[in-house]
Amino acid sequence: MIGYGRQSISQEDIEAVVEVLNSDFLTQGPAVEAFELALTEKCQSKHALAVCNGTAALHLACLALEIGKDDHVWVSAISFVASANAARYCGAYVDFVDISPENGLISIEALKEKLAEADKNGILPKALVVVHLAGQSCDMQAIQTLCLKYDIKIIEDACHALGGTYKNAPVGKCQFSDITVFSFHPVKPITSGEGGALLTNDDSIAHKARILANHGIVRDCDSFQTQSHGPWYYEMQELGFNYRLTDIQAALGLSQLKRLDMFTDRRRLLANMYSEALATSSIPVKPLTQASNQCSAYHLFIVRQSSKLDNKSLFQSLHDHGIGCQLHYMPIFMHPYYSQEGYPVLSGAMDFYTTALSLPLFPDMTEETMQKVLNALAACCR
Ligand SMILES: *Cc1c(COP(=O)(O)O)cnc(C)c1O
């Protein structure tokens, strides 16, 4: 079975991990710091905090923005559940914004209308989580313009989008948002096994997130609330978590980050080849429409199909041909945990759900493999 995505591990990656295993520190050593620095350089952000996974980074993002009980947080309707769960961990109400079915990204029109309606009802959200689905950047400037009007914080869930650009700047620069979050799960643009990061240009957000990622413990004597009892002294000032990344993972992440450009180039090349092959074939599937103000990292190659088969049948038929396509994603509001709250069914998200499929795409994918996928698609749609 050809999976929809997989990691690419080099000899250098292996050696970087072995080096940490032979060193003094398996966690909280120099590799995490080096990884964080490399992330800020790559993404042109002021701060980066490496943590144990993308979900933890999202949770810390909500905590650092002081989202709590009775706050409202809006989330793009098509994403992995973690995008919404982070706000729920803080006790906030979650609501969903519809997407544009041609690219799966938050619909600026839907957001605008929903904000006007919420403003009328006097229940505006404290934060908005936008999702750079498949590696394409959302239209951040338009989103920021809308959010500034109502003083709403913006979190970019860029778990798919490391390596992508928006208006010629790297995703993660946080030019039009408060925080950007990445994941380093093996299917994502680079991997550290499990891992994630929170990027921001705001000193106070960075400081808060860093303390909360380490139990809420403060070691800087200038920030102590009571007088130090001695050299061993540290203070836990609020209820934090152990969301740290290990040095073993950071070494892998850092080594992978060095090859990010190569990975991204390869993904883009393969995506172009797919697009050209599909455009010149009679296969009734179309890639997502790419906005011209961004350049996708192509974490996923999502197509929308208009074959005689419904999505379930085409999915099954492709699997029968050995093609492990996936579906990213069922709208979050359809998961029982959320649907029992009676969220409205959003039509753009439903349209996307019933037509979108992710075809295999990963840096080590060969042209021969792509041809197999295309042949299988042609056979299934015939
Ligand atoms: C993978 C992913 C996450 C969660 O990241 P983990 O590292 O698996 O915790 C969150 N949001 C999106 C959009 C993702 O794809």
Ligand as a Chemical Component Dictionary entry (heavy atoms), coordinates in Angstrom:
data_LIG
# 
_chem_comp.id                   LIG 
_chem_comp.type                 NON-POLYMER 
_chem_comp.pdbx_formal_charge   0 
_chem_comp.three_letter_code    LIG 
# 
loop_
_chem_comp_atom.comp_id 
_chem_comp_atom.atom_id 
_chem_comp_atom.alt_atom_id 
_chem_comp_atom.type_symbol 
_chem_comp_atom.charge 
_chem_comp_atom.model_Cartn_x 
_chem_comp_atom.model_Cartn_y 
_chem_comp_atom.model_Cartn_z 
_chem_comp_atom.pdbx_ordinal 
LIG C1 C1 C 0 -0.907 17.260 13.118 1  
LIG C2 C2 C 0 -1.793 18.376 13.387 2  
LIG C3 C3 C 0 -1.999 18.872 14.681 3  
LIG C4 C4 C 0 -1.471 18.212 15.909 4  
LIG O1 O1 O 0 -0.111 18.005 15.907 5  
LIG P1 P1 P 0 0.519  16.830 16.804 6  
LIG O2 O2 O 0 1.984  17.111 16.700 7  
LIG O3 O3 O 0 0.120  15.537 16.173 8  
LIG O4 O4 O 0 -0.006 16.989 18.175 9  
LIG C5 C5 C 0 -2.796 19.994 14.831 10 
LIG N1 N1 N 0 -3.369 20.600 13.786 11 
LIG C6 C6 C 0 -3.201 20.148 12.531 12 
LIG C7 C7 C 0 -3.847 20.865 11.401 13 
LIG C8 C8 C 0 -2.432 19.006 12.302 14 
LIG O5 O5 O 0 -2.310 18.529 11.066 15 
# 
loop_
_chem_comp_bond.comp_id 
_chem_comp_bond.atom_id_1 
_chem_comp_bond.atom_id_2 
_chem_comp_bond.value_order 
_chem_comp_bond.pdbx_ordinal 
LIG C1 C2 SING 1  
LIG C2 C3 SING 2  
LIG C2 C8 DOUB 3  
LIG C3 C4 SING 4  
LIG C3 C5 DOUB 5  
LIG C4 O1 SING 6  
LIG O1 P1 SING 7  
LIG P1 O2 DOUB 8  
LIG P1 O3 SING 9  
LIG P1 O4 SING 10 
LIG C5 N1 SING 11 
LIG N1 C6 DOUB 12 
LIG C6 C7 SING 13 
LIG C6 C8 SING 14 
LIG C8 O5 SING 15 
# 
